[in-house]
Amino acid sequence: MKFIIDGMLGKLTRWLRMLGHDVKYSRSLNDEQLIEIAKSERRILLTRDLELYRQATVQGINAFFVERTTEAKKLADLAKRFSLKLEFDVTVSRCPKCNTRIKPIPKEKIIGKIHETTASYYDEFWECPGCKQIYWQGAHWDRIQATLSEAREYLSK
């Protein structure tokens, strides 16, 4: 599923990319540009701007007005509307920064690029071929799982 997201939803962009969705995002795109990209690339427009949402739907663009304020509630609403899976699967994950699919990388290839303590505690790593960012399931992983769990709870209500 491909999305384009307005500048007010940067955190949601990162979440959707981690969940494996192709998300175009830029804080510098104006409403006309967002609509044009949504049309030409057949992307779903996600926005917190009610006027932009109305303009898009009038033009036949698949758009969703994001009303909720917490990431868990936003994710639950999107999962309900678009049947999104609220499970993290590293085999389809994209880089939260640049949208490129991340790839597994052997620990020995990145030893000089990560902190020594990180290397001593973790064995699985992924690298973004686009921006070269390195990822692992570190201390933040529990928070990520908690947010997804909370989103699944909202979805089941």
C-alpha positions, 0 to 999 in steps of 0.5 A: 500500500502506498501513501502520501502524508502531509507535513503534520504527520511525520511520526505516523510516516515513520510508523507506516514505513516500519510496518512496510508501507511505501510512504512519501513525505515532505514538510515542504509539499503544498496542498496542490503538490500533495494532491498531484502526487497522490493522483499521479502515483496512485497514493492514499493521501493521509492528512490532518488538514480538513480542507486538504482532505475535502479538496482531495476527495472532491477530485476522486483521490483516496484520502483519509482524515487523521483525527486522533492524536496518539500514534496508537489510535492513529494506527488503529484507525488506519488499520481499520480503514485500510486493513493494515497489519499491526505487526512488525515484520522486518522482512518488509520494513522500510527505513523510517528516515528515507523509505528504502527497504532495510536489509539484514547485515552481518554484525561483523560488517558494521562493528566499526559503525556502532557502539561497542556496547551495542555490538556486545548486547545485540546480534541481529542488525539491518542496514538501509541501502539508501541512507546507510542507517543501521537498525537493531531491536534495542531498548526502544523495541519494548516501546514500539511493541507496546504502541502496536499492542495498544493500537491492536487493543483500540482496533478490537473495541 
